[in-house]
Amino acid sequence: MAHKIVSGDILTNEQLSHHLKVFAGPGAGKTHFLVENIKQLISTHPSLAKSKSRKILCITYTNAAVREIQNRLDRYSGAVEIHTIHGFIIEFIIKPFQSILREIMAKDFTIDVKGKGAITSQIEGLGILHGFDKEEIYEAITGTSYNELSYSKKIMGEVQVDINKYDTENEEFSKLMASQKFHCSSKIDSGYVLPLKKYIWSKVRKLTHDEILYFGYRILEENSTALYAIRVQFPFIFVDEFQDTNPLQTKLIKLIAQKSTIVGVIGDVAQSIYSFQGAKPSQFQNFSVGGHTTLDEYLIEGNRRSSPNIVNFCNFLRQYDDNIKQISIRSYESDEKRSVTEQKKIQFIVGNSHVALEQIAQVVEDGGVVLTRTWAAAFSYIRGVSQNQVGCLTKIYNSYYTSPIEIRRDIEEFNHVLWVKAFKIIFGLWTGHISGAANEMLKTISMFTKIDNKNIVPKHLVQLRSLSEQLFNGVTKESTDVMTTDIINKFNDYINTEEFTELRALLGGEVKIDIFSELDSEDLENNVRSLNWQTSYKLFTEVFSLGSKYMTVHQAKGLEWDKVVVSVDPNPRSDRDAITLQQMYEAPKLMDESSSDEFTRMYYVACSRAKSNLYIHLPEGFPIGVIDNAFASYRERTGQRIEYEFLPG
């Protein structure tokens, strides 16, 4: 039986002499709990207070969460190492134990890695072979300069250690042929797998995300010195969002926890939605450790985020989970505000009529957000975007599905993907054009070519204005008759004419905005070329921008808003979800590792983002009587009433 606590509770040093598992649902204040207990440990625990070399390790799921915890710790952050699991492994296991890493590469895969320079992680947003010559790679893996290979750098870069096979077979893994221990495209001949991986590890010196996990675990498993060093450096390890870990990450944490180090894991089974990355809800539900101490369980029932009615609805979705039944404890400025807030019903919007879509658009205008299954689906809710364009966006999204590239994050932050960078350049030029700011246009051009500001003279600015007038003549935010790539190609053609000789000289000679690389598939190129100006502009300024009103459920995890529209449906063209929306409402289950249970967990995560107003968009023809019956049955069984209504459509 878990001990019930609240997010403001500080555990004693005695309690923290045991491993701990904390069950905490959405809005429970688990980050507050984690941060305040870390502060207390730093201030009072002998192993930390008397040593500057020993620190607390805090592992969380995203870089955004890393930054949030750092900010909350403030002056205490110097005594804490805060990382994602991959960041921790690279910094404290891979980098310090390079010789052990090479020994394991030789032992497990018969690959003898030579050369100087550290082996580290690939750059996020870039293919692992980015910047390397394809012909050189062919020569390295075939042993001859003449070859007939036609592998793209993309599929060659995707060859990696198969950690799923390692986890499920484990003892059998060592019995496999070395080439069978890798996952790769069926297009790659098995005889090239080991030479290709040797090239990547020796020449490129980069590990994929899965390989970081594999070698992190194997170094600690194989080398007692490395394991001892981690335990000495980190007497306490806290893992936030533990339900998002995959089996190999769990094994790594358990290995460390067998001696000396105290481990605390915090999570919620109902929010495990990363099965495509190997995460399983049972990793948290069944987490235990052997070794020198027991494991104590704690439960935070309170929900500080959502109104009582929204909490009741979320409890309906997790009604067969015996771990947590949340209670709304959110603060209100006054009793009057509390009474008004609690009366807000769950509002169901049915179908895709003009009235229904206008209702959703009004919620967005009032500061609400729309949460969807994929970001491409968000365009169904943006005025003026055709279904044909939505289809192109969906295909672009799908082309990155098995890639380490998160296309949304690349658009928001990185600009590593070539077409993303090209689009940002052309939008920057257009923004400068419509505002009349030539300096802004020059700043944008500096994204792909260096400009010496000392050499800029008025004639350059005149030519730049002339170029932009020709380039964007007749183009508006709503232009649907021109493709974005056509505008980019026009720029490349115009700037290299005689009229713009002086401007071109300022920019270093021949100028070209490249749109695609050889890593891009033909299908991806065709779909990017099919994006019109209006759709592209909305993609970069409304969907993938700070303060976006349209997000996927996975992107929204950890965030909250007053008003949320949930539009999450099972995929009718795939048996992956293995459930219909009607079946989910009739019997919502989310504890198992089936695809249908994960769909319910995704739905639960989406709904739990709402603080005061929750709107749920149901597909056309959905039998609303199913919801009436399901809520009535739930009330009869639990005594919990859910206030709701169907908006007229």
C-alpha positions as CSV (number, residue, x, y, z in Angstrom):
1,M,0.0,0.0,0.0
2,A,1.4,3.3,-1.1
3,H,1.8,6.1,1.5
4,K,-0.4,9.1,0.6
5,I,1.4,12.4,0.5
6,V,0.9,15.9,-1.0
7,S,3.2,17.7,-3.4
8,G,4.5,20.0,-0.7
9,D,5.7,17.1,1.6
10,I,9.4,16.9,2.3
11,L,10.7,13.4,3.0
12,T,13.0,12.8,5.9
13,N,16.6,11.6,5.4
14,E,15.4,8.3,7.0
15,Q,12.7,7.9,4.3
16,L,15.3,8.7,1.7
17,S,17.6,5.9,2.8
18,H,15.2,3.6,0.8
19,H,14.6,3.5,-2.9
20,L,11.2,5.1,-3.7
21,K,8.5,5.1,-6.3
22,V,6.1,8.0,-6.5
23,F,2.7,7.7,-8.3
24,A,1.6,11.1,-9.4
25,G,-1.0,11.9,-12.0
26,P,-1.4,15.0,-14.2
27,G,-1.3,18.3,-12.4
28,A,-0.2,16.6,-9.2
29,G,2.8,19.0,-8.6
30,K,5.4,16.3,-9.1
31,T,8.0,18.7,-10.3
32,H,7.4,20.9,-7.2
33,F,7.8,17.7,-5.1
34,L,10.9,16.7,-6.8
35,V,12.6,20.1,-6.7
36,E,11.8,20.8,-3.0
37,N,13.0,17.4,-1.9
38,I,16.2,17.9,-3.9
39,K,16.8,21.2,-2.2
40,Q,16.3,19.6,1.2
41,L,18.7,16.9,0.5
42,I,21.4,19.3,-0.7
43,S,21.0,21.3,2.5
44,T,20.9,18.5,5.1
45,H,22.2,15.2,3.8
46,P,25.7,14.4,5.0
47,S,26.8,12.7,1.8
48,L,26.0,15.9,-0.1
49,A,26.5,18.8,2.4
50,K,30.1,17.8,3.2
51,S,31.2,17.0,-0.3
52,K,31.5,19.3,-3.4
53,S,32.3,16.3,-5.7
54,R,29.1,14.3,-5.0
55,K,25.9,15.5,-6.6
56,I,22.3,14.5,-7.1
57,L,21.5,13.3,-10.6
58,C,18.1,14.2,-12.0
59,I,17.0,12.5,-15.2
60,T,14.0,13.8,-17.1
61,Y,12.5,13.2,-20.5
62,T,13.0,16.3,-22.5
63,N,15.4,19.2,-22.8
64,A,12.5,21.6,-22.0
65,A,12.0,19.7,-18.7
66,V,15.7,19.9,-18.0
67,R,15.6,23.7,-18.3
68,E,12.5,24.0,-16.2
69,I,14.0,22.0,-13.3
70,Q,17.2,24.0,-13.6
71,N,15.3,27.3,-13.3
72,R,13.3,26.1,-10.3
73,L,16.4,24.9,-8.5
74,D,18.0,28.3,-8.9
75,R,20.9,28.6,-6.5
76,Y,20.8,24.9,-5.7
77,S,21.4,23.9,-9.3
78,G,25.2,23.7,-8.9
79,A,24.8,20.7,-6.7
80,V,22.6,18.8,-9.2
81,E,23.3,17.3,-12.6
82,I,20.1,17.5,-14.7
83,H,20.0,15.6,-18.0
84,T,17.9,13.6,-20.3
85,I,18.9,9.9,-20.2
86,H,20.9,10.2,-23.4
87,G,22.6,13.4,-22.2
88,F,23.6,11.6,-18.9
89,I,25.0,8.6,-20.6
90,I,27.1,10.6,-23.1
91,E,28.5,12.9,-20.5
92,F,29.2,10.5,-17.6
93,I,29.6,7.1,-19.2
94,I,30.5,7.3,-22.9
95,K,32.9,10.2,-22.8
96,P,34.9,9.2,-19.7
97,F,35.2,5.5,-20.7
98,Q,36.1,5.6,-24.4
99,S,38.6,2.8,-24.1
100,I,35.9,0.5,-22.5
101,L,33.5,1.6,-25.3
102,R,35.9,0.4,-28.0
103,E,36.6,-2.9,-26.2
104,I,32.8,-3.6,-26.1
105,M,32.5,-2.7,-29.8
106,A,35.2,-5.3,-30.5
107,K,33.8,-7.9,-28.1
108,D,30.1,-7.6,-29.1
109,F,30.4,-6.8,-32.8
110,T,33.9,-7.8,-33.9
111,I,34.5,-4.1,-34.9
112,D,37.9,-2.8,-34.1
113,V,37.6,1.0,-33.9
114,K,40.8,2.9,-34.7
115,G,41.6,6.6,-34.9
116,K,41.7,9.6,-32.6
117,G,38.8,11.7,-31.4
118,A,36.0,10.9,-29.0
119,I,33.0,8.8,-30.1
120,T,29.9,10.8,-29.2
121,S,26.2,11.4,-30.1
122,Q,24.9,12.4,-33.5
123,I,23.7,16.1,-33.8
124,E,20.0,16.3,-33.2
125,G,18.1,17.1,-36.4
126,L,20.9,15.9,-38.7
127,G,21.4,12.5,-40.4
128,I,24.4,10.7,-38.9
129,L,26.3,10.8,-42.2
130,H,25.6,14.5,-42.8
131,G,28.7,16.1,-44.3
132,F,30.3,12.9,-45.5
133,D,30.8,12.0,-49.1
134,K,28.8,9.1,-50.4
135,E,31.4,7.9,-52.8
136,E,34.0,7.8,-50.0
137,I,31.6,5.7,-47.9
138,Y,31.0,3.2,-50.8
139,E,34.8,2.9,-51.2
140,A,35.3,2.3,-47.5
141,I,32.7,-0.5,-47.2
142,T,33.5,-2.2,-50.5
143,G,37.3,-1.8,-50.5
144,T,37.4,-0.6,-54.0
145,S,36.9,2.8,-55.7
146,Y,34.7,1.1,-58.3
147,N,31.3,0.0,-57.2
148,E,27.7,-0.1,-58.3
149,L,26.1,0.7,-54.9
150,S,23.1,3.1,-54.8
151,Y,22.4,3.2,-51.1
152,S,21.3,6.6,-49.9
153,K,23.1,8.2,-46.9
154,K,19.8,8.1,-45.1
155,I,19.4,4.3,-45.1
156,M,23.1,3.8,-44.5
157,G,22.9,6.1,-41.5
158,E,20.0,4.2,-40.1
159,V,22.0,1.0,-39.5
160,Q,22.2,0.6,-35.7
161,V,22.4,-1.8,-32.8
162,D,19.0,-3.6,-32.4
163,I,18.4,-2.8,-28.8
164,N,14.9,-4.5,-28.9
165,K,16.6,-7.8,-29.9
166,Y,19.1,-7.3,-27.1
167,D,16.4,-6.7,-24.5
168,T,14.1,-9.5,-25.5
169,E,16.7,-12.2,-26.2
170,N,19.6,-11.0,-24.0
171,E,21.5,-14.2,-23.4
172,E,20.8,-15.2,-27.0
173,F,22.1,-11.9,-28.3
174,S,25.7,-12.9,-27.8
175,K,25.1,-16.1,-29.9
176,L,24.0,-14.1,-33.0
177,M,26.4,-13.4,-35.8
178,A,27.7,-9.9,-35.5
179,S,25.8,-8.6,-38.5
180,Q,22.6,-10.0,-37.1
181,K,22.8,-7.7,-34.1
182,F,22.0,-4.6,-36.1
183,H,18.7,-3.3,-37.4
184,C,18.9,-1.9,-41.0
185,S,16.9,-1.5,-44.2
186,S,16.4,-4.7,-46.2
187,K,18.0,-2.9,-49.1
188,I,21.4,-3.2,-47.5
189,D,23.3,-6.4,-48.2
190,S,24.2,-8.2,-45.0
191,G,27.8,-8.3,-46.1
192,Y,28.0,-4.5,-45.9
193,V,26.5,-4.1,-42.5
194,L,29.7,-4.5,-40.4
195,P,32.0,-2.5,-42.8
196,L,29.4,0.3,-42.8
197,K,29.1,0.3,-39.0
198,K,32.9,0.3,-38.7
199,Y,33.1,3.3,-41.0
200,I,30.5,5.2,-38.9
201,W,32.1,4.4,-35.6
202,S,35.7,4.9,-36.7
203,K,35.3,7.8,-39.2
204,V,32.1,9.6,-38.3
205,R,32.5,8.7,-34.6
206,K,28.8,9.1,-33.8
207,L,26.3,6.9,-32.0
208,T,22.6,6.8,-32.7
209,H,20.1,7.3,-29.8
210,D,19.6,3.6,-29.4
211,E,23.3,2.9,-29.4
212,I,23.9,5.4,-26.7
213,L,21.5,3.4,-24.5
214,Y,23.1,0.1,-25.5
215,F,26.7,1.1,-24.8
216,G,25.8,3.1,-21.7
217,Y,24.4,-0.1,-20.2
218,R,27.1,-2.4,-21.5
219,I,29.9,-0.2,-20.1
220,L,28.4,-0.2,-16.6
221,E,27.6,-4.0,-16.9
222,E,31.1,-4.8,-18.2
223,N,33.3,-2.5,-16.1
224,S,33.0,-2.3,-12.3
225,T,35.2,0.8,-12.3
226,A,32.8,2.7,-14.4
227,L,29.8,1.5,-12.3
228,Y,31.6,2.4,-9.1
229,A,32.4,5.9,-10.4
230,I,28.7,6.6,-11.1
231,R,27.7,5.4,-7.7
232,V,30.3,7.4,-5.9
233,Q,29.5,10.6,-7.9
234,F,25.7,10.3,-7.5
235,P,24.5,9.0,-4.1
236,F,20.9,10.0,-5.2
237,I,19.3,9.6,-8.6
238,F,15.8,10.8,-9.4
239,V,14.0,9.9,-12.6
240,D,11.0,12.0,-13.6
241,E,8.4,10.7,-16.1
242,F,9.6,7.2,-15.5
243,Q,6.7,5.8,-17.4
244,D,8.4,7.0,-20.6
245,T,11.5,4.9,-20.1
246,N,12.2,1.9,-22.3
247,P,13.4,-1.5,-20.9
248,L,17.1,-0.9,-21.5
249,Q,16.9,2.5,-19.6
250,T,15.2,0.7,-16.8
251,K,17.9,-2.0,-16.7
252,L,20.6,0.7,-16.5
253,I,18.9,2.5,-13.6
254,K,18.4,-0.8,-11.7
255,L,22.0,-1.8,-12.2
256,I,23.2,1.5,-10.6
257,A,20.6,1.1,-7.8
258,Q,21.8,-2.3,-6.7
259,K,24.4,-0.8,-4.3
260,S,25.2,2.6,-2.6
261,T,23.0,4.9,-4.8
262,I,19.4,5.6,-3.8
263,V,17.0,5.8,-6.7
264,G,13.7,7.6,-6.8
265,V,11.3,7.2,-9.8
266,I,8.3,9.4,-10.3
267,G,5.6,8.7,-12.9
268,D,2.1,7.8,-14.0
269,V,1.2,4.6,-15.8
270,A,-1.8,6.4,-17.4
271,Q,0.5,8.8,-19.2
272,S,2.8,6.3,-20.9
273,I,2.4,7.1,-24.6
274,Y,5.8,6.4,-26.1
275,S,5.6,2.8,-27.1
276,F,7.1,3.7,-30.5
277,Q,10.3,4.5,-28.6
278,G,10.1,1.3,-26.5
279,A,8.4,2.7,-23.4
280,K,6.1,0.3,-21.6
281,P,3.8,1.2,-18.7
282,S,4.9,-2.0,-16.9
283,Q,8.4,-0.5,-16.5
284,F,7.0,1.9,-13.9
285,Q,4.2,-0.2,-12.6
286,N,6.5,-3.2,-11.8
287,F,9.6,-1.2,-11.0
288,S,11.6,-2.7,-8.1
289,V,15.3,-3.1,-7.2
290,G,17.4,-5.6,-5.5
291,G,20.4,-4.8,-3.3
292,H,20.8,-3.2,0.0
293,T,17.5,-1.4,0.6
294,T,13.8,-1.8,0.2
295,L,11.6,0.3,-2.1
296,D,8.9,2.5,-0.6
297,E,5.8,3.6,-2.6
298,Y,4.1,7.0,-2.3
299,L,1.0,8.4,-3.9
300,I,0.1,12.0,-4.7
301,E,-3.7,12.1,-5.3
302,G,-4.2,15.9,-5.6
303,N,-4.6,17.6,-9.0
304,R,-3.8,21.3,-8.8
305,R,-4.4,21.9,-12.5
306,S,-8.0,21.0,-13.5
307,S,-11.5,21.8,-12.3
308,P,-13.3,19.0,-10.4
309,N,-15.5,18.2,-13.4
310,I,-12.5,17.7,-15.7
311,V,-10.8,15.6,-13.0
312,N,-14.0,13.5,-12.8
313,F,-13.9,13.0,-16.5
314,C,-10.3,12.0,-16.5
315,N,-11.0,9.6,-13.6
316,F,-13.7,8.1,-15.9
317,L,-11.0,7.4,-18.5
318,R,-8.7,5.7,-15.9
319,Q,-11.5,4.0,-13.9
320,Y,-9.9,0.6,-14.0
321,D,-6.6,1.9,-12.7
322,D,-6.3,1.1,-9.0
323,N,-3.2,3.2,-8.5
324,I,-4.7,6.7,-8.5
325,K,-8.1,8.3,-8.2
326,Q,-7.4,12.0,-8.5
327,I,-9.0,14.8,-6.4
328,S,-9.1,18.4,-7.7
329,I,-7.4,20.7,-5.2
330,R,-6.8,23.6,-7.4
331,S,-6.8,27.0,-5.8
332,Y,-9.5,29.7,-6.5
333,E,-9.3,33.4,-6.0
334,S,-12.7,33.4,-4.4
335,D,-15.7,31.2,-3.6
336,E,-17.6,33.0,-6.4
337,K,-14.9,32.1,-9.0
338,R,-14.9,28.5,-7.7
339,S,-18.7,28.1,-8.1
340,V,-18.5,29.5,-11.6
341,T,-15.5,27.3,-12.6
342,E,-17.0,24.1,-11.3
343,Q,-20.2,24.6,-13.3
344,K,-18.3,24.5,-16.6
345,K,-19.3,21.3,-18.4
346,I,-17.4,19.0,-20.7
347,Q,-18.5,20.2,-24.1
348,F,-18.8,17.8,-27.0
349,I,-18.7,19.1,-30.6
350,V,-19.9,16.5,-33.1
351,G,-19.0,16.4,-36.8
352,N,-17.3,18.6,-39.3
353,S,-20.1,21.0,-40.3
354,H,-19.3,24.7,-40.8
355,V,-20.9,25.4,-37.4
356,A,-18.8,22.8,-35.6
357,L,-15.6,24.1,-37.1
358,E,-16.5,27.7,-36.3
359,Q,-17.1,26.7,-32.7
360,I,-13.6,25.3,-32.5
361,A,-12.1,28.3,-34.3
362,Q,-13.8,30.5,-31.7
363,V,-12.2,28.6,-28.9
364,V,-8.8,29.1,-30.5
365,E,-9.5,32.8,-30.9
366,D,-10.4,33.0,-27.2
367,G,-6.9,31.6,-26.3
368,G,-7.6,27.9,-26.5
369,V,-5.5,25.2,-28.1
370,V,-6.3,22.2,-30.4
371,L,-4.6,18.9,-29.6
372,T,-4.4,16.4,-32.4
373,R,-2.9,13.0,-33.1
374,T,-0.4,14.4,-35.7
375,W,0.6,18.0,-36.4
376,A,-0.7,17.6,-40.0
377,A,-4.2,17.0,-38.6
378,A,-4.1,20.5,-37.1
379,F,-4.5,22.0,-40.6
380,S,-8.0,20.6,-40.7
381,Y,-8.9,23.4,-38.2
382,I,-7.1,26.3,-39.8
383,R,-9.2,28.3,-42.2
384,G,-8.3,28.2,-45.9
385,V,-6.1,25.1,-46.0
386,S,-7.4,22.5,-48.5
387,Q,-7.6,18.7,-47.8
388,N,-5.1,18.2,-50.6
389,Q,-2.6,20.4,-48.7
390,V,-3.4,18.5,-45.4
391,G,-2.6,15.3,-47.3
392,C,0.8,16.6,-48.4
393,L,1.6,17.7,-44.8
394,T,0.6,14.2,-43.5
395,K,3.0,12.6,-45.9
396,I,5.8,14.9,-45.0
397,Y,5.2,14.1,-41.3
398,N,5.2,10.3,-42.1
399,S,8.5,10.6,-43.9
400,Y,10.2,11.5,-40.6
401,Y,8.3,8.9,-38.5
402,T,11.2,6.4,-38.2
403,S,13.9,9.1,-38.3
404,P,15.6,10.7,-35.2
405,I,14.6,14.0,-36.7
406,E,11.7,15.7,-34.9
407,I,10.5,18.0,-37.8
408,R,8.5,20.3,-35.5
409,R,11.6,21.0,-33.3
410,D,13.7,21.5,-36.4
411,I,11.3,24.1,-37.7
412,E,11.1,25.8,-34.2
413,E,14.8,25.7,-33.2
414,F,17.4,24.0,-35.4
415,N,17.1,24.6,-39.1
416,H,19.2,21.5,-39.8
417,V,16.8,20.1,-42.4
418,L,17.6,21.8,-45.7
419,W,14.1,22.5,-46.9
420,V,13.2,23.9,-43.5
421,K,16.1,26.3,-43.6
422,A,15.2,27.3,-47.2
423,F,11.6,28.0,-46.2
424,K,12.7,30.1,-43.3
425,I,15.0,32.1,-45.5
426,I,12.3,32.9,-48.1
427,F,9.8,33.8,-45.4
428,G,12.4,36.0,-43.7
429,L,13.0,37.8,-47.0
430,W,9.2,38.2,-47.6
431,T,8.7,39.6,-44.1
432,G,11.4,42.1,-44.7
433,H,9.9,43.0,-48.0
434,I,6.4,43.7,-46.7
435,S,7.8,45.8,-43.8
436,G,10.3,47.6,-46.1
437,A,13.2,46.5,-43.8
438,A,16.1,45.8,-46.1
439,N,18.4,45.2,-43.2
440,E,16.1,42.4,-42.0
441,M,16.4,40.9,-45.5
442,L,20.2,41.0,-45.3
443,K,20.1,39.4,-41.9
444,T,18.0,36.6,-43.3
445,I,20.3,36.1,-46.2
446,S,23.2,35.7,-43.7
447,M,21.6,32.3,-42.7
448,F,23.3,30.8,-45.7
449,T,26.1,33.1,-46.6
450,K,28.4,35.4,-44.6
451,I,28.0,39.1,-45.1
452,D,30.6,41.7,-44.1
453,N,28.4,44.6,-42.9
454,K,31.3,47.1,-43.4
455,N,31.0,46.6,-47.2
456,I,27.2,47.3,-47.4
457,V,26.5,50.5,-49.4
458,P,23.1,52.1,-50.4
459,K,23.3,50.4,-53.9
460,H,23.1,47.0,-52.3
461,L,19.9,48.0,-50.4
462,V,18.4,49.4,-53.6
463,Q,19.1,46.1,-55.5
464,L,17.8,44.1,-52.6
465,R,14.5,46.0,-52.7
466,S,14.3,45.6,-56.4
467,L,14.9,41.9,-56.1
468,S,12.2,41.4,-53.5
469,E,9.7,43.5,-55.5
470,Q,10.1,41.2,-58.5
471,L,10.2,38.1,-56.4
472,F,7.1,38.7,-54.3
473,N,5.0,40.6,-56.7
474,G,1.4,39.7,-56.1
475,V,2.3,37.3,-53.2
476,T,0.2,37.6,-50.0
477,K,-0.3,35.5,-46.9
478,E,-3.3,33.9,-48.6
479,S,-1.6,33.0,-51.9
480,T,-2.6,29.5,-52.9
481,D,-1.7,29.6,-56.6
482,V,2.1,29.7,-56.0
483,M,4.3,26.9,-54.6
484,T,6.9,27.9,-52.0
485,T,9.7,26.1,-53.7
486,D,8.9,28.0,-56.9
487,I,9.5,31.3,-55.1
488,I,12.8,29.9,-53.8
489,N,13.8,28.8,-57.3
490,K,12.9,32.3,-58.6
491,F,15.2,33.8,-56.0
492,N,18.0,31.6,-57.2
493,D,17.4,32.6,-60.8
494,Y,16.9,36.3,-60.3
495,I,19.9,37.0,-58.0
496,N,22.3,35.4,-60.4
497,T,21.3,37.8,-63.3
498,E,23.4,40.8,-64.4
499,E,21.0,43.2,-62.7
500,F,22.1,42.1,-59.3
501,T,25.9,41.8,-59.9
502,E,26.9,44.1,-57.0
503,L,24.5,42.5,-54.5
504,R,25.8,39.0,-55.5
505,A,29.4,40.2,-55.0
506,L,28.5,41.3,-51.5
507,L,27.1,37.8,-50.8
508,G,30.3,36.2,-52.0
509,G,29.7,35.4,-55.7
510,E,27.2,32.8,-57.0
511,V,24.3,32.5,-54.6
512,K,21.9,29.6,-54.3
513,I,19.4,28.5,-51.6
514,D,19.5,24.7,-51.6
515,I,16.2,23.1,-50.9
516,F,16.9,19.4,-50.8
517,S,19.8,17.1,-50.0
518,E,20.5,13.6,-51.1
519,L,19.2,12.3,-47.8
520,D,15.7,13.4,-48.9
521,S,13.5,10.8,-50.6
522,E,11.7,11.5,-53.8
523,D,8.3,11.3,-52.1
524,L,9.4,13.9,-49.5
525,E,10.7,16.2,-52.2
526,N,7.4,15.9,-54.2
527,N,5.3,16.7,-51.2
528,V,7.4,19.6,-50.1
529,R,7.2,21.0,-53.7
530,S,3.4,20.7,-53.4
531,L,3.1,23.0,-50.5
532,N,1.6,26.3,-51.5
533,W,2.6,29.7,-50.0
534,Q,-0.4,30.0,-47.7
535,T,0.0,26.5,-46.2
536,S,3.8,26.9,-45.8
537,Y,3.4,30.3,-44.1
538,K,0.8,29.0,-41.7
539,L,3.0,25.9,-41.0
540,F,5.9,28.1,-39.9
541,T,4.0,31.0,-38.2
542,E,0.9,29.4,-36.7
543,V,1.6,25.7,-36.1
544,F,5.3,25.5,-35.5
545,S,5.9,28.7,-33.6
546,L,6.2,29.8,-30.0
547,G,2.7,30.0,-28.5
548,S,1.3,27.8,-31.2
549,K,-2.4,27.0,-30.8
550,Y,-2.1,23.7,-32.5
551,M,-0.1,20.8,-31.0
552,T,0.1,17.0,-31.0
553,V,-0.7,15.2,-27.8
554,H,3.0,14.2,-27.5
555,Q,4.1,17.8,-27.9
556,A,1.5,18.9,-25.3
557,K,2.7,16.5,-22.6
558,G,3.7,18.5,-19.5
559,L,1.8,21.6,-20.6
560,E,-1.5,23.1,-19.6
561,W,-4.1,25.6,-20.9
562,D,-7.4,27.0,-19.7
563,K,-9.2,25.9,-22.8
564,V,-8.4,22.8,-24.7
565,V,-10.0,21.2,-27.8
566,V,-9.2,17.4,-28.0
567,S,-9.4,15.9,-31.5
568,V,-7.9,12.5,-31.1
569,D,-9.3,9.6,-33.1
570,P,-8.1,6.0,-33.8
571,N,-6.7,5.6,-37.3
572,P,-9.6,4.0,-39.3
573,R,-7.1,2.9,-42.1
574,S,-4.9,1.0,-39.7
575,D,-5.3,-1.9,-37.2
576,R,-2.6,-0.4,-35.1
577,D,-5.0,1.2,-32.6
578,A,-7.3,-1.9,-32.5
579,I,-10.1,0.1,-31.0
580,T,-12.9,2.5,-32.0
581,L,-13.8,5.7,-30.2
582,Q,-17.1,4.2,-29.3
583,Q,-15.5,1.1,-27.8
584,M,-13.1,3.4,-25.7
585,Y,-16.0,5.3,-24.2
586,E,-18.0,2.1,-23.5
587,A,-15.0,0.5,-21.6
588,P,-12.0,2.8,-21.2
589,K,-8.9,0.7,-20.3
590,L,-5.4,2.0,-20.2
591,M,-3.3,-0.2,-17.9
592,D,-2.1,-2.9,-20.4
593,E,0.5,-2.6,-23.1
594,S,-1.9,-3.2,-26.0
595,S,-2.3,-0.6,-28.7
596,S,-5.9,0.0,-27.7
597,D,-4.9,0.8,-24.1
598,E,-2.2,3.2,-25.4
599,F,-4.8,5.0,-27.5
600,T,-6.8,5.5,-24.3
601,R,-3.7,6.8,-22.5
602,M,-3.1,9.3,-25.3
603,Y,-6.7,10.5,-25.0
604,Y,-6.3,10.8,-21.3
605,V,-3.1,12.8,-21.6
606,A,-4.8,15.2,-24.0
607,C,-7.9,15.8,-21.8
608,S,-5.8,16.3,-18.7
609,R,-4.1,19.3,-20.2
610,A,-7.3,21.4,-19.7
611,K,-7.6,23.6,-16.6
612,S,-11.1,25.0,-16.9
613,N,-12.7,24.3,-20.3
614,L,-12.5,21.0,-22.0
615,Y,-14.0,20.6,-25.5
616,I,-14.0,17.2,-27.3
617,H,-14.4,17.0,-31.0
618,L,-16.2,13.8,-32.0
619,P,-16.3,12.5,-35.6
620,E,-19.4,12.8,-37.8
621,G,-22.0,10.2,-37.0
622,F,-20.7,9.4,-33.6
623,P,-23.5,7.8,-31.5
624,I,-23.8,10.3,-28.6
625,G,-26.0,7.9,-26.7
626,V,-22.8,5.9,-26.0
627,I,-21.5,8.7,-23.9
628,D,-24.9,9.2,-22.1
629,N,-24.9,5.5,-21.1
630,A,-21.2,5.3,-20.2
631,F,-21.4,8.4,-17.9
632,A,-24.6,7.1,-16.3
633,S,-23.0,3.7,-15.6
634,Y,-19.9,5.3,-14.2
635,R,-22.0,7.5,-11.8
636,E,-23.9,4.4,-10.7
637,R,-20.8,2.5,-9.9
638,T,-18.7,5.3,-8.4
639,G,-21.1,8.0,-7.3
640,Q,-19.1,10.5,-9.4
641,R,-21.2,12.8,-11.7
642,I,-19.7,14.2,-14.9
643,E,-21.3,17.4,-16.1
644,Y,-21.4,17.6,-19.9
645,E,-23.3,18.8,-22.9
646,F,-23.4,18.4,-26.7
647,L,-23.1,21.7,-28.5
648,P,-25.5,22.3,-31.3
649,G,-23.9,21.7,-34.7
